[in-house]
Amino acid sequence: MNGLYRRLGVSEERARLFEVFHPFAFPRTLHAVNSRQRFVYYTDADTAMKIIKNKEVWMRKSHSMNDYREIEHGFDCLKNAHYKHKDRLCSLMDNIHPGLCAELEKLLDGWMPHFRANTYIACVSEHNASEDKHGRLSMWRAYGRNAGVAIVFKGDVFLVASDALKAYSSPVAYLDDEGFGAEYQKLLNSIEQNVDLLKSIGETSTKNYLFNAYRYAILCTKHLGFAEEREWRVVYQPTFERSARIRMNVESINGIPQMVAKIPLKDVREENLVGLELPGSMERIIIGPSKFPAEISDAFHKLIMDIGASEQEAARKIMVSDLPLRQ
C-alpha cells in the first residue's frame, strides 16, 4: 500500500479516507494504478487534430453528452438509496457528529441546481492491449463518424492526485437502482467500520468527505446500457471550485454554439501534475475506419512532429485500424 500512496501522491490518511468514502472507485483506482491502465479518447479526426495542435482537451456540459439523462440518473439512484437507508445513515452520522445528516441533506439540496447547470465533463475509456491495433468497434460506431481517431494516453496522469486544475478523474459506475443500493450499503458499512477515524478528522471534514462521495455518485453513475464504454470521467465544476488554469470559451460543436472548458495539456510540476504534456503523454494514435486512412495517417504524422516528436517517434505512435467497418 505504501507504493500506492507514493504513486497517487497522497498521504496515508487521505488514501484511507478515499477508501472509506469511495468503496467503488478506490479498488478500481488501485487496480488501474497497479496494472498501469491506459486510457483512450475516441473522437472524430477534426477534434483530434485540434487537441494536438492546440495542446488542450475540451470539456462539455453534462447535458450535451450522449446520455441525455446525465446526472439525473445518478441523482435518482442516490435519492432512492439515501431515503431507503436514511435511518441507518443518520444514526451513523449523528453518532459521529450530531446533526450531520441534516446538514448533508441541506448542502446537497443547495448544490444540485449548480451541478445540473454547470458541470463539465471529458470522457475517456479504459484501453486494453487487445485494442492496440484496431481500436474498439463499438466506439468507432459511436464516435468515429466518417473519420474516427482514438488517442491513447498513458494512464498515470489520470490517476495521480493533484489540485492543480481543480478537475478530477473517476471511474464510471454502470448501475440500476438495485446495483446502486448494493454499492450504497458498502459505503454505510465502510463508515460504520471507521467511526473512530471519522471522529478524529472533525465534523467539517467528515461532512465534506461524505458530500463529495454523494457528488461523485451523482456525476459518475450511468445507465447499465452504456457499460461497454468502460468510461472514466474528468469532472470540472467551476461554481463549486474554479480553476485559474482552465479557460472557458464559446465554441461551435456540430453547429451548436456552447460553452466549453479547455484543459491545457501542460504540466504543473509544483502541484504534482506531471506527464500531461504532448507528445509524451500520448502513447499512440489509432486511425479509425474511413475512406481516407492514408491521408489521415499522413496528416497526424505531421501534426505529431510539429509538437516536438521525431519522425521515427511519430511513425511509431500511429496505427491504422483495418477493421472492415463501412462508413
C-alpha positions, 0 to 999 in steps of 0.5 A: 500500500505504501507504493500506492500512496507514493504513486497517487501522491497522497498521504496515508490518511487521505488514501484511507479516507478515499477508501472509506468514502469511495468503496467503488472507485478506490479498488478500481483506482488501485487496480488501474494504478497497479496494472498501469491502465491506459486510457483512450479518447475516441473522437472524430479526426477534426477534434483530434487534430485540434487537441494536438495542435492546440495542446488542450482537451475540451470539456462539455456540459453534462447535458450535451453528452450522449446520455441525455439523462446525465446526472439525473440518473445518478441523482435518482439512484442516490435519492432512492438509496439515501431515503431507503437507508436514511435511518441507518445513515443518520444514526451513523452520522449523528453518532459521529457528529450530531446533526450531520445528516441534516446538514448533508441533506441541506448542502446537497439540496443547495448544490444540485441546481449548480451541478445540473447547470454547470458541470463539465465533463471529458470522457475517456475509456479504459484501453486494453492491449487487445485494442492496440491495433484496431481500436474498439468497434463499438466506439468507432460506431459511436464516435468515429463518424466518417473519420474516427481517431482514438488517442491513447494516453498513458494512464498515470496522469489520470490517476495521480492526485493533484489540485492543480486544475481543480478537475478530477478523474473517476471511474464510471459506475454502470448501475440500476437502482438495485446495483446502486443500493448494493454499492450504497450499503458498502459505503454505510458499512465502510463508515460504520467500520471507521467511526473512530477515524471519522471522529478524529478528522472533525465534523467539517471534514467528515461532512465534506468527505461524505458530500463529495462521495454523494457528488461523485455518485451523482456525476459518475453513475450511468445507465447499465446500457452504456457499460461497454464504454468502460468510461472514466470521467474528468469532472470540472465544476467551476461554481463549486471550485474554479480553476485559474488554469482552465479557460472557458470559451464559446465554441461551435460543436456540430453547429451548436454554439456552447460553452466549453472548458479547455484543459491545457495539456501542460504540466504543473510540476509544483502541484504534482501534475506531471506527464500531461504534456504532448507528445509524451503523454500520448502513447499512440494514435489509432486511425479509425475506419474511413475512406481516407486512412492514408491521408489521415495517417499522413496528416497526424504524422505531421501534426505529431512532429510539429509538437516536438516528436521525431519522425521515427517517434511519430511513425511509431505512435500511429496505427491504422485500424483495418477493421472492415467497418463501412462508413 
